[in-house]
Amino acid sequence: MKAKNMNKTNFALSLVTAAILSAPSAFAADSDLASAITDGTLSANLNLRYEAVDQDNALKNADALTLRTRINYTTGMFKGFSAAVELENSTSLVDDYNDATGEGAGYSVIADPDHTELDQAYIAYKEGKLTGKLGRQVITMDNHRFVGHVGWRQDRQTFDALTLGYQLNEATKVSYAYLAKRNRIFSDEKDVDAKDHLLNISHKTKAGTITGYAYLLEEDKTGGAEINTLGVRYAGATTIKENKVTYSAEFARQDNDTADKSANYFAVEAGTSIKKINVKVGYELLGSDDGEYGFATPLATLHKFNGWADQFLGTPAQGLQDIYVSVGGKLAGGSWKIVAHDFAADDSTNAIDDLGSEIDVVYAKAINKTFKAGIKYAAYNASDYNDDLVKVDADKLWVWLEAKF
């Protein structure tokens, strides 16, 4: 069944790609269509990055120097239609690391495998209040907590999907997506055939935006996980004594039908600026079902949450509480940020309660319109979590140079 569904997905994607690539010759007689195709936009993005991982365990320290190249061509619009093709390649120049696909056993993991792939290939439509896309594409929703592109990794996440959007009025928008395949960050080694339905409805008010969502996920294989999440999010900003104040709150309920487990999600955050220093404080809970199941977000941009050391890409069965504080600002033409996390279990046991802490630091600067550079560091302290050998201390360092053309 899996092979059959995969063949259907690949066949459908091939049709979309073929239609895009063959359009100039097939419709050259129509000057408007030919112009829309030939007068499109060509862009490129290159990211050269060094990453180092040092963990307090038996694994060898990892070093990776990788170059990711992404080339995109997007046509102009013809009668509401446009199309895009994007190719992506990542090549390791230094490969002393476990790439999470079977290469580099014995080293710590750096999830940037060598790959060359069709990153995006879609046909888009826009007419009045309606938008749509069919094919392989990037999809993000809200703050990426439930649906994101995992853009930090060299092989970002995309989806073979149909997406629709409708602007009901100036304040209300409805978005829907059907995902046939999750193209994950491990080249094609761990892609997942799926039958996912994503529904997101947002409404803007003077005080902020309220969003309701239903993410119904199903892996298209025998015994594949079925995870249904319903939630609501509120985010906004105001001004108090000339200082901008941001705030958000979110709650979701999740049912894992395959495991017959349920868990709750809750998050609050507030931020302001004090003498040009941006300050945020927040609390996030990925709940547990009696210590046997932790709230899951399989489509999220996980690196963005719960520490850049990536120690909680999968929620522990005991759940996760994350209290965090961040400060940041401008320095020497660039921007800096420091984030502190304190982790704890939701349903603690005698063995697992304190889940450690982490300090994250980043500085990034645009050199000019083309180049941007940065340095980033994460230090995870396992604390007494280390006594059970579940987690260990981990340090990660990144240095990168990005170019956009």
SVG drawing of the C-alpha trace seen along z (x, -y; Angstrom):
<svg xmlns="http://www.w3.org/2000/svg" viewBox="-16 -57 52 59">
<polyline fill="none" stroke="black" stroke-width="0.4" points="0.0,0.0 2.8,-2.4 4.6,-1.9 1.3,-2.3 0.5,-5.6 4.1,-6.8 3.9,-6.1 0.7,-8.1 2.3,-11.1 5.4,-11.0 3.3,-10.7 1.1,-13.7 4.2,-15.7 5.8,-14.7 2.8,-16.0 3.0,-19.3 6.7,-19.6 6.3,-18.6 3.5,-21.1 5.7,-23.9 8.8,-23.0 7.0,-22.4 4.8,-25.4 7.0,-27.7 7.0,-25.5 3.4,-24.3 2.0,-27.8 4.5,-29.9 1.8,-31.1 0.2,-33.1 2.5,-36.1 1.0,-37.0 1.5,-33.5 5.0,-33.3 5.9,-36.6 4.6,-35.5 6.9,-32.5 10.0,-34.0 9.9,-37.3 9.7,-35.5 12.1,-36.0 15.3,-34.0 16.8,-33.9 19.5,-32.0 20.3,-31.5 23.6,-30.1 24.4,-29.2 27.9,-28.2 27.8,-27.0 30.1,-25.4 28.5,-23.5 30.2,-21.8 28.7,-19.5 30.3,-18.5 28.3,-16.1 29.2,-14.6 28.9,-11.0 30.8,-8.3 30.0,-9.8 32.8,-11.6 32.6,-15.4 31.0,-16.3 32.2,-18.9 30.4,-19.9 31.1,-22.4 28.2,-22.4 27.2,-24.5 23.5,-24.7 22.5,-26.1 19.0,-26.9 17.9,-28.2 14.3,-29.3 12.5,-30.4 9.0,-31.9 7.0,-32.9 4.9,-36.0 1.1,-35.7 -1.2,-34.8 -5.0,-34.9 -4.4,-34.3 -1.9,-31.5 1.8,-31.4 4.3,-28.6 7.6,-28.0 10.4,-25.5 13.2,-25.3 16.2,-23.1 18.2,-22.5 21.6,-21.0 23.6,-20.6 27.3,-19.4 29.4,-18.6 33.0,-20.0 33.8,-18.6 31.8,-15.6 32.9,-14.4 29.3,-14.0 26.3,-11.7 23.9,-13.0 20.9,-11.1 20.5,-9.0 23.1,-6.3 26.2,-8.2 28.8,-9.0 28.0,-6.5 29.9,-7.1 29.7,-10.9 27.1,-13.2 24.2,-14.1 24.2,-17.1 21.1,-16.7 22.4,-18.1 22.8,-15.1 24.2,-15.6 21.3,-15.9 20.1,-17.2 16.4,-17.5 13.4,-19.3 12.6,-21.5 9.5,-23.2 7.5,-22.7 4.0,-24.1 1.3,-25.9 -0.3,-28.8 -3.6,-30.7 -4.9,-34.0 -8.2,-35.6 -9.8,-38.2 -10.0,-36.8 -9.1,-33.2 -5.5,-31.8 -4.3,-28.3 -1.2,-26.2 -0.8,-22.6 2.5,-20.7 5.6,-20.6 5.7,-23.8 6.7,-25.5 3.8,-25.8 3.9,-27.6 1.1,-28.5 1.2,-31.1 4.4,-31.0 5.6,-27.6 4.8,-25.8 2.6,-23.3 3.4,-23.7 6.7,-25.1 9.5,-24.8 12.4,-23.9 14.4,-26.6 17.3,-26.4 18.5,-23.0 20.1,-22.9 17.4,-20.7 14.2,-22.5 10.8,-20.9 8.3,-21.1 5.1,-19.3 3.4,-17.7 0.1,-19.5 -3.0,-21.4 -3.4,-24.7 -6.3,-27.1 -6.8,-30.5 -9.8,-32.7 -10.0,-36.3 -13.6,-36.5 -13.2,-40.2 -10.4,-42.6 -10.3,-40.9 -11.0,-37.2 -9.0,-34.6 -9.5,-30.9 -6.6,-28.6 -6.8,-24.9 -4.1,-22.4 -4.2,-18.8 -0.8,-17.1 0.0,-14.0 3.6,-13.8 5.9,-15.3 9.3,-16.0 11.4,-16.2 14.9,-17.5 16.8,-14.2 16.9,-14.3 14.4,-11.6 15.5,-9.0 12.7,-9.8 9.9,-11.4 6.4,-10.4 3.4,-9.7 0.4,-11.3 -3.2,-12.2 -3.1,-15.3 -5.8,-18.0 -4.8,-21.5 -7.5,-24.1 -6.6,-27.5 -9.0,-30.5 -7.8,-33.9 -9.6,-37.0 -8.0,-40.4 -9.2,-42.8 -7.9,-46.1 -6.2,-44.3 -4.8,-41.4 -5.5,-38.3 -7.4,-35.3 -6.8,-32.1 -8.6,-28.7 -7.1,-25.6 -7.6,-21.9 -4.6,-19.9 -5.6,-16.3 -2.5,-14.3 -2.4,-10.7 0.6,-8.8 -0.4,-6.9 1.0,-3.5 -0.1,-0.5 0.0,-1.4 0.9,-5.0 0.2,-7.6 -3.1,-9.5 -2.8,-12.7 -5.6,-15.3 -5.0,-18.7 -7.6,-21.4 -6.5,-24.8 -6.9,-28.5 -4.2,-31.3 -4.4,-35.0 -1.6,-37.4 -1.4,-41.1 0.4,-44.3 -0.3,-47.6 1.5,-50.7 2.0,-51.5 3.8,-54.8 5.3,-54.9 6.6,-51.4 5.4,-48.6 4.1,-45.6 3.5,-42.3 1.5,-39.3 0.2,-35.9 -1.7,-33.0 -2.5,-29.6 -4.2,-26.4 -4.6,-23.2 -5.9,-19.7 -4.4,-16.7 -5.7,-13.1 -3.3,-10.4 -5.8,-7.8 -3.1,-5.3 -1.7,-5.3 -5.1,-6.1 -3.5,-9.0 -4.4,-12.6 -2.4,-15.7 -2.8,-19.5 -0.7,-22.4 -0.5,-25.8 1.7,-28.8 1.9,-32.4 4.4,-35.1 4.8,-38.8 7.5,-41.2 8.5,-44.9 11.4,-47.2 13.4,-48.8 16.0,-51.4 16.2,-49.8 16.7,-46.3 13.9,-43.9 12.8,-41.6 10.5,-38.6 9.3,-36.1 7.3,-33.0 6.0,-29.7 5.2,-26.7 3.7,-23.4 3.7,-20.3 1.5,-18.2 1.6,-14.5 -0.9,-11.7 0.0,-10.2 3.7,-10.1 3.1,-7.8 2.7,-10.2 4.0,-13.7 2.2,-16.3 3.7,-16.0 4.3,-18.6 5.6,-16.5 5.3,-19.3 6.8,-22.1 9.9,-24.1 11.2,-22.5 14.6,-24.2 12.7,-27.5 11.3,-26.2 12.7,-24.7 16.3,-25.6 18.6,-25.7 20.6,-22.7 17.7,-20.6 17.4,-18.4 13.6,-18.2 12.8,-17.6 10.6,-14.9 8.6,-15.6 9.4,-13.3 6.6,-10.9 6.5,-12.9 5.8,-16.1 7.8,-19.3 7.5,-22.6 9.7,-25.4 10.1,-28.7 12.2,-31.1 13.5,-34.7 15.2,-36.5 16.9,-39.8 18.2,-41.3 19.0,-44.4 21.2,-46.1 25.0,-46.2 27.5,-47.3 25.0,-47.3 23.7,-43.8 21.3,-42.2 22.0,-40.0 19.9,-37.9 20.4,-35.8 17.8,-33.2 17.7,-31.3 15.5,-28.2 14.6,-26.1 13.0,-22.7 10.9,-20.5 8.6,-17.5 4.8,-17.9 4.1,-14.5 7.3,-14.0 8.5,-10.7 11.2,-9.8 13.6,-9.4 12.6,-12.3 11.6,-15.7 14.2,-18.5 14.9,-18.3 17.9,-20.7 18.5,-24.2 20.0,-26.0 21.6,-29.2 21.5,-30.4 23.3,-33.3 23.2,-34.6 24.6,-37.6 23.8,-38.2 24.6,-41.1 23.8,-42.0 27.1,-42.9 25.4,-44.4 22.3,-43.6 23.8,-40.3 25.7,-38.9 24.7,-38.1 26.8,-36.5 26.2,-35.2 27.4,-33.2 25.3,-31.2 25.9,-29.1 23.8,-26.8 24.8,-25.2 22.4,-22.6 23.0,-21.6 21.4,-18.2 21.5,-18.9 20.2,-15.8 18.5,-14.6 22.0,-13.4 21.9,-10.9 19.6,-8.7 21.6,-9.0 18.5,-10.2 20.2,-13.5 23.8,-14.7 25.4,-18.1 25.7,-19.4 27.4,-22.4 26.7,-23.5 28.3,-26.2 27.4,-27.6 29.1,-30.1 27.6,-31.0 27.7,-33.2 24.6,-33.5 24.3,-35.1 21.1,-36.0 21.0,-36.9"/>
</svg>
